[in-house]
Amino acid sequence: MDGNRFSDRPADLVLLGPPGAGKGTQARLLQERFGLVQLSTGDLLREAVAAGTPAGRAAGEVMASGGLVSDEIVIAILRDRLAAPDTARGAIFDGFPRTAVQAEALDALLADAGRGIVAAISLEVDDAAMVERIVGRSTCAGCGEGYHDSFKRPAEPGVCDRCGGTAFKRRADDAAETVGARLTAYHAQTAPLIDHYAGQGLLSRVDAMAPIDEVTAAMAAVVETALA
């Protein structure tokens, strides 16, 4: 796609999907293909705290006390980040919004900046298959390369394809019961978001259980259609 199309209309996207649906992977692929910037809430919070911005200092104080960072602070951090020139072509919001109230706040923030969400992509999953997908995953302790017991094993058992490391780790919260609870919570929390973006005519559903390249192609088609 001709990148010049993004100069007049930023491609701001929202990715929706439960843990393990592939949001991070797909966000990176869209970022590379369209020249967008992935904005992950967790990364933004850590970066703002490290940078010592006013919003970052406020977030740091809350996080140090074990509290939840308020929507107002997250929006302030997003406002600061969207002022950076690298977001001019558009941003991919990954992990925010999580509620309809947050979605409305994001809409207002983008409107103030003369931009707006062009598409909300919901990565649809089969819960039972998703539990299997998450429970079986692991990462190389050295370089972070991801693997799966069934779908992506190292070419040489016990040896990372990327760095040759032999130590692997699994997330403690990837146990089957924990994953099932997270999926249930996700569906309950996301239903209002689905309605929010569907009501604006911005929602597209993509089968996240399909092969990665098919998911990527479907998501790219959504972006291209939104910018047509």
C-alpha positions as CSV (number, residue, x, y, z in Angstrom):
1,M,0.0,0.0,0.0
2,D,1.2,3.5,-0.7
3,G,2.3,5.0,2.6
4,N,1.3,8.5,1.4
5,R,-2.3,7.6,2.0
6,F,-1.6,7.8,5.7
7,S,-0.4,11.4,5.7
8,D,-3.9,12.8,5.5
9,R,-5.8,10.3,7.6
10,P,-4.0,8.5,10.5
11,A,-5.0,4.8,10.7
12,D,-5.8,4.5,14.4
13,L,-6.9,1.0,15.2
14,V,-8.2,-0.9,18.3
15,L,-7.4,-4.5,18.7
16,L,-9.7,-6.6,20.8
17,G,-9.1,-10.2,21.8
18,P,-8.6,-12.4,24.9
19,P,-5.1,-13.3,26.2
20,G,-3.4,-15.7,23.7
21,A,-5.5,-14.6,20.7
22,G,-2.4,-13.2,19.1
23,K,-2.9,-9.4,19.5
24,G,0.7,-8.7,20.1
25,T,1.9,-10.7,17.1
26,Q,-0.7,-9.3,14.8
27,A,0.0,-5.7,16.0
28,R,3.6,-6.1,15.1
29,L,2.8,-7.4,11.7
30,L,0.4,-4.5,11.0
31,Q,3.0,-2.1,12.3
32,E,5.5,-3.3,9.9
33,R,3.1,-3.5,6.9
34,F,1.5,-0.1,7.4
35,G,4.1,2.0,9.2
36,L,1.9,2.2,12.4
37,V,3.0,2.3,16.0
38,Q,1.8,-0.3,18.4
39,L,0.8,1.3,21.7
40,S,0.6,-1.4,24.5
41,T,-0.7,0.1,27.7
42,G,1.8,-1.8,29.9
43,D,4.8,-0.7,27.8
44,L,3.5,2.9,27.8
45,L,3.1,3.0,31.6
46,R,6.7,1.6,32.1
47,E,8.1,4.1,29.6
48,A,6.3,7.1,31.1
49,V,7.4,6.1,34.6
50,A,11.0,5.8,33.4
51,A,10.9,9.1,31.5
52,G,9.6,10.9,34.6
53,T,6.8,12.8,32.8
54,P,4.1,14.3,35.0
55,A,1.7,11.5,34.1
56,G,4.5,9.0,34.5
57,R,5.3,10.2,38.0
58,A,1.6,10.0,38.9
59,A,1.4,6.4,37.5
60,G,4.6,5.4,39.3
61,E,3.2,6.5,42.7
62,V,0.0,4.5,42.1
63,M,1.9,1.4,40.9
64,A,4.3,1.6,43.8
65,S,1.4,1.5,46.3
66,G,-0.1,-1.5,44.5
67,G,-3.1,0.4,43.2
68,L,-4.6,0.5,39.7
69,V,-3.6,3.4,37.5
70,S,-6.7,5.5,36.8
71,D,-8.2,6.0,33.3
72,E,-7.3,9.7,33.6
73,I,-3.6,8.9,34.0
74,V,-3.6,6.4,31.2
75,I,-5.3,8.9,28.9
76,A,-2.7,11.6,29.9
77,I,0.1,9.1,29.0
78,L,-1.6,8.3,25.7
79,R,-2.0,12.0,25.0
80,D,1.7,12.5,25.5
81,R,2.6,9.6,23.3
82,L,0.3,10.6,20.4
83,A,2.1,13.9,20.3
84,A,5.2,12.1,19.1
85,P,5.8,12.4,15.3
86,D,6.1,8.6,14.8
87,T,2.4,8.2,15.5
88,A,1.4,10.5,12.6
89,R,0.5,7.5,10.3
90,G,-1.6,5.9,13.0
91,A,-1.5,3.9,16.2
92,I,-2.6,0.4,17.1
93,F,-4.2,0.4,20.6
94,D,-3.4,-2.9,22.3
95,G,-4.7,-3.4,25.8
96,F,-6.7,-0.2,26.0
97,P,-9.6,0.4,26.0
98,R,-10.9,-2.4,28.2
99,T,-14.3,-0.8,29.0
100,A,-16.9,1.3,27.3
101,V,-16.0,4.3,29.5
102,Q,-12.4,4.0,28.4
103,A,-13.4,3.7,24.8
104,E,-15.4,6.9,25.1
105,A,-12.4,8.6,26.7
106,L,-10.2,7.4,23.9
107,D,-12.7,8.7,21.3
108,A,-12.6,12.1,23.0
109,L,-8.8,12.2,23.2
110,L,-8.4,11.3,19.5
111,A,-11.1,13.8,18.5
112,D,-9.2,16.6,20.3
113,A,-6.1,15.6,18.2
114,G,-8.1,15.7,15.0
115,R,-8.0,12.0,14.5
116,G,-10.1,9.0,15.3
117,I,-10.5,5.2,15.3
118,V,-10.9,3.9,11.7
119,A,-11.5,0.3,12.7
120,A,-11.9,-2.0,15.7
121,I,-10.8,-5.5,15.0
122,S,-12.1,-8.3,17.3
123,L,-10.0,-11.5,17.3
124,E,-12.6,-14.2,17.8
125,V,-11.5,-17.4,19.5
126,D,-12.8,-20.8,20.5
127,D,-12.4,-20.9,24.3
128,A,-11.6,-24.6,24.6
129,A,-9.0,-24.4,21.8
130,M,-7.6,-21.2,23.3
131,V,-7.0,-22.9,26.6
132,E,-4.9,-25.6,24.8
133,R,-3.0,-22.9,22.9
134,I,-2.1,-20.9,25.9
135,V,-1.3,-23.8,28.3
136,G,1.2,-25.3,25.8
137,R,3.3,-22.1,25.1
138,S,6.7,-21.4,26.4
139,T,9.5,-18.9,25.7
140,C,13.3,-19.1,25.4
141,A,14.7,-17.7,28.7
142,G,17.6,-16.1,26.7
143,C,16.0,-14.3,23.8
144,G,12.3,-14.5,24.4
145,E,11.5,-16.5,21.2
146,G,8.1,-18.1,21.6
147,Y,7.3,-21.8,21.2
148,H,4.4,-24.2,21.7
149,D,4.3,-27.9,22.7
150,S,2.0,-28.7,19.7
151,F,2.2,-25.9,17.2
152,K,5.7,-24.6,17.2
153,R,8.5,-26.8,18.6
154,P,12.2,-26.0,18.3
155,A,13.8,-27.7,15.3
156,E,16.2,-29.4,17.7
157,P,14.4,-30.5,20.9
158,G,15.3,-28.3,23.8
159,V,17.4,-25.9,21.8
160,C,16.1,-22.4,20.8
161,D,16.1,-21.9,17.0
162,R,17.0,-18.3,17.4
163,C,19.8,-18.1,19.9
164,G,20.7,-21.7,20.7
165,G,19.7,-21.4,24.3
166,T,18.6,-24.4,26.2
167,A,16.6,-22.8,29.0
168,F,12.8,-22.3,28.5
169,K,10.2,-20.8,30.8
170,R,6.4,-20.8,31.1
171,R,4.2,-18.1,32.6
172,A,2.8,-19.0,36.0
173,D,-0.7,-17.8,35.0
174,D,-0.8,-20.0,31.9
175,A,-2.4,-22.9,33.9
176,A,-5.7,-24.2,32.4
177,E,-7.9,-23.0,35.3
178,T,-6.4,-19.6,35.3
179,V,-6.7,-19.2,31.5
180,G,-10.4,-20.3,31.7
181,A,-11.1,-17.7,34.3
182,R,-9.3,-15.0,32.2
183,L,-11.4,-15.9,29.2
184,T,-14.6,-15.7,31.1
185,A,-13.6,-12.3,32.5
186,Y,-12.6,-11.1,29.1
187,H,-15.9,-11.9,27.5
188,A,-17.8,-10.2,30.3
189,Q,-15.7,-7.1,30.1
190,T,-15.5,-6.8,26.3
191,A,-19.2,-7.2,25.5
192,P,-19.8,-3.5,26.0
193,L,-16.8,-2.6,23.8
194,I,-18.1,-4.8,21.0
195,D,-21.4,-2.9,21.2
196,H,-19.6,0.4,21.4
197,Y,-17.6,-0.1,18.1
198,A,-20.3,-2.0,16.4
199,G,-22.7,0.9,17.0
200,Q,-20.2,3.2,15.3
201,G,-19.9,0.8,12.3
202,L,-16.2,0.3,13.0
203,L,-16.2,-3.4,14.3
204,S,-14.8,-6.2,12.2
205,R,-14.5,-9.8,13.5
206,V,-11.6,-12.0,12.5
207,D,-11.2,-15.7,13.2
208,A,-8.1,-15.8,15.4
209,M,-8.0,-19.6,15.3
210,A,-7.0,-19.5,11.6
211,P,-3.3,-19.8,10.6
212,I,-1.3,-16.6,11.4
213,D,-0.8,-15.6,7.8
214,E,-4.6,-15.9,7.2
215,V,-5.3,-13.8,10.3
216,T,-2.8,-11.2,9.1
217,A,-4.3,-11.0,5.6
218,A,-7.9,-10.6,7.0
219,M,-6.8,-7.8,9.4
220,A,-4.8,-6.1,6.6
221,A,-7.9,-6.2,4.5
222,V,-9.9,-4.5,7.2
223,V,-7.4,-1.7,7.5
224,E,-7.3,-1.2,3.7
225,T,-11.1,-1.1,3.5
226,A,-11.2,1.5,6.4
227,L,-8.8,3.7,4.5
228,A,-10.4,3.3,1.1
